[in-house]
Amino acid sequence: MKIDAHQHFWHYDPVRDSWIDSSMSVLMRDFLPLELKEEMDSNEIRGCVAVQADQSEEETNFLLQLAQSNSFIKGVVGWVDLRAENAEDRISHFAANKKLKGLRHIVQAEPDEHFMLQNDFKRGISFLSKYGLTYDILIFPKHLGTALELVKQFPEQPFVIDHMAKPQIKDQLFSPWKEQFQELAKAPNVYCKASGLITEANWHHWKIEDIKPYLDIAFEAFGTDRLMFGSDWPVCKLAGNYTSTCTIMEEYLKGFSEGDKAKFWGKNAVNFYNLN
């Protein structure tokens, strides 16, 4: 079964979704399960993981409700305030819903580059394994050092790096992203999503050759046991479409064994997020 391990839904709200600026007008509308299901079917993707795009418990409830009424949504990565005094109570509350598989915070937007090492945030992270929850790390390359410190402090906690930590594909820059990314991959509790790559490239003129060197680094670092596919739909529409995100990976994986392809396209996501 092929799994899309990273996509989003929303009812567009210009105030809440102010991160969608004028250059992203294609995203200024609702994106809901029926539309995604058509995209998935045309690419033979059978299940997906819905990931939070807004930092509110309302968002978590919204995604869980969609998962309840759409069986192809196999899991949800939601949000609770991990820094709150009642963080464990809120985690426990949402973890009672078996569709909740993990949590995420939009760390890339935080002004403090060391946000993930704040004591209250780490306290929140410390509760996740008790409830069988994963954590998605959404960062820029400048945060990789902090991410490495975090995962070292929680060796039993499953982490996954979203979008390969957003390397600077548009400018074809590799260092220091490459070295720190490789170091992070040495932690066995860390997985990685090959997702969101076309939006880190030149939106209007990217080609597979621009992205391939970054995938080479990711596959060498994480191997085929800890990498998974994500479309980043609908954000991928800024630079292409759902099919183009699939085509890149189909092209890249042509020389891989059927077993390794199966891991990347589904088995790794099933194992990491405990999907069924």
N, C-alpha and C positions, 0 to 999 in steps of 0.2 A: 504494500500500500504506500503510495506516494503522499507525503505530508508537506504542506507549506507551513513551516515553523514560525513564520513571522508576517502578520498582516494586521490591518486596523479597520475598525468601523467607526463611523460617527454620523450624527445629525449635525450638520455644519452650523456653528454659532460664531459669528464674526468677532464677538468680544472674547469668548472663551478660547477660540482658536486663532488668536492674534498672531501666532507663529506663522500662519499661512499669509505671507505678504503678497504684494501685487505681482511679483514674478511667479507666483504659484497659483494663479487664478483657476487653473484646471482642477484644483482641489477644493474650490469654494462651493461645495454642494454636499449633499448627503451621500454616504457610501455604506451600503447595507448588504446583508447576506445574499439576497437573491442575485444581485449583480456579480458578486464574487463567485457564487456557485457556477454561473455560466462560464466565467473565465477558467475556473478550476476544471470543470468538465471538459472544456476544449483542450486542456493540457494534461488530462488524465491524472489530475491531482484529486485524491479521495478524501483528504481531511486537512484541517488547518488549526493553527493556534492563534487566537485573537489576543493582541498585545495592546495594553493601555496606551492612549495618546494624550490623556488628560489626567492631572494629578488630583483626583477626587474619589471618594468612595462611591459617588453617584456613577462614575465611569465604571468602576468594578461591578456594581450591580447591573448596569446596562449591558456589559459584555456577558455576564453570567446569565442574564435573561435571554440574550440572543443564543447562547450556547444551549440553553434549556429547550428552545424551540427549533433549533437547527442542528440535527445530529451530526452533520459534517464538521461542526466546530468541536473539535475533540478536546480542547483545553483553552484556558484563559490565563493570561499573565496580567494581573490586576495591579492596583495600587492601594496601599494604606500608608499612613504617616508613620514610617518606621522610627521617627524621632520622638513620637508622642509618648507620654508617660503610660498611657493605656495601650501601647502598641501590641502587646501580647494578646490582650482581650480582643482587639480588632482582627488580628491575624487568626486567632481561634475562631472568631465568628465567621469569617469568610472561608476558612479552611474546611468548615463543615460541609460546604458545597464541593463535591468531588470533581467538579469541572475546573475549580481553581487549582492551577498547577504551579504557579509561581507569582512573584511580585517584581515590580520594576519602579525605579525612580529616574526622572529625566536629569541625570547627573550632568550631562553636557551643558545644561542651561544654568547650572549653579555658579555663582560668581567665585566661590571658594574652590580652587583647584583640588584641595585636599578634603573636600566635603565627605567623601566616603570613609575618612579616618576619624571623623568627629565621634566622640564617645557615645552620644545618644543614637547616632545612626548605626554604629557597630552593635550597640545593645539591641536594636531592632533586628539586625541581621542574625544575631545569636539565637533568636526564637524560631527561625524558619525551619531548620532541620527537624525540630521537635514535631512540626506539623507536616513534614514531608514536602516542603515547598522549595522550589528553586529560586534563583535570583538572576535576572537579566541585567547585565552591565551595559548601559548606554553611555558611551564616552567618545571624546575626541582623542587623537594620539597623545595630546599633552597630559592626559589623565592616566596613561598606561602605568606609570611608575606607582601612582597611588593605588591603582587596581591591583597591582602585584603585591603591595603591602597588605591589602585587604584580604586577598585570597590566601595568603600565607598565614594570616591570623585565624582563618576559618577553614582548615584543611578538610573537614568533613562536610562542608556545605557545597552543594552543586551550584556552580556559576556558569553562565554562558555569556560570551562577548557578542553583543549585537553589531551587525554590519562590519565585522572585522575591525572594530574601533575606528571606522571611517578614515582610512588612509587617503592621502591627497592625490587621488588618481588624476584629477584634472591637470595638475602641475607635474605629474610623473615624479613625485618626491617619494623617497623610501625611508631615509633616515631622519630622525631616530625611531620612527614608527616600527621599522622592521626589527631592529635589535630588541626593543622592549616587548614587542608582540611575540617574538620568538621566546623570550624569557618567560613571559606569562604562560605560554603553551606548555612549559615544563611542569606546571602544576596539574596533576592528574584529575583534579576536581573541576577543571575548567574546560568547557566546550566552546564552540564558536559557530556563529551563523555566517554563511556566505550569502549575505543579503544586503540590500541597499547600495550596491556597488555602482550601478549606472548613475545614481544621483550624486555620487562623489566624482564621477567623470564629467566631461564636458556634456551638458544636457543635450546639446543639439548636434554634436559632431563626434560622439564617442564611437569606438569600434572595439570588437572583442580583443584585439591585440593590445589595447590600452589597459585592459583589465587582467589579462592572462598573467603578467608577472606577479601581480598581487595574489592571485589564486595560487600560483606556484609556491609562494612563501607560506601561505596559509596551509596548504596541503602538506608541505614539508614539515611544518611546525606541529600541526595538530593530527596529521594522519587522517585516514578514512574512518576512524572509530569515533572521532570527536568533532566532526564538521557536519553541519546540516543545512538544508536549503531553506531559504526564506524569500518570498517575493517582495516584501515591504509594500504590498498593495494597500492603499492606492497611491502612496507617495511615489512609487516607481513611475507613475504617469507623468511626472515632471520631465523624465528623460526617455520614456519609451512606453511599454505596456506590460501586461502580465506575461504575455507570450515571450517577449524579448528577455525577461529575466530567466525564464526556463531555457530558452534557446542557448544562452551563454553557457549555462552549466551542462546542457546536453552536448554541446560542442567540446567543452573542456574535458568532459569525462569519457569521450569516445574510446580512448585507449585503456580505460580502467576495466577491471573484471566485473562481471555481473554482480558478484557478492559485494564488492566495494561500492558499486553504484546503488545497490539496494540499501546499504548503510546510509549513504549520503542523502538519498531521496526520501527515506522514511524511518528506517530502523533506529538511527541515532536519535531522532526526535522522539520516537516512541519510548526509547529507553530513558532519555534524559527527563522528559516531562511525564513519564508514566502514563502514556495515553492508552486508551482501549476503545 
